[in-house]
């Protein structure tokens, strides 16, 4: 099953801030693209589980917190940060 990945506005805004402040913008773009691919293809097989049905996944230099809405065929990215 293919999932639609949707970033909530706050997460999308944070990703933009991270990208604008980054020394290596290509690394940010590559990591965000990789995360989108993972979440679109098999969101519950990547990353680690967290409370309330959420998961966290890492692709250097980014991490995202997300949840899968299987009944709607969606993945919702709730937060992103650089580590």
C-alpha positions, 0 to 999 in steps of 0.5 A: 500500500502506498501512503500519502505523506502530509506534513502538518503546517508547524512541521513544514515551517520547522523544516523550512527554518532548518533548511534556511539555516543549514550549512549543507542544504543538500543534506537536509533535502536528501534526508527529507526526501528519504523520510518521505519515501520511507513513510510513503512506502511502509511507515510502520516498518521504519523508525521506533515506536513512541506513545499514542501511536506515534513513531520516530524515524531518523535520516541524518541529519533529520529526525521526524515524529509521525503517526500513521492513519491507516484507515485514510492511507495517510502518514502525518508528520507532526514534528521535525528537528535536526540532530 
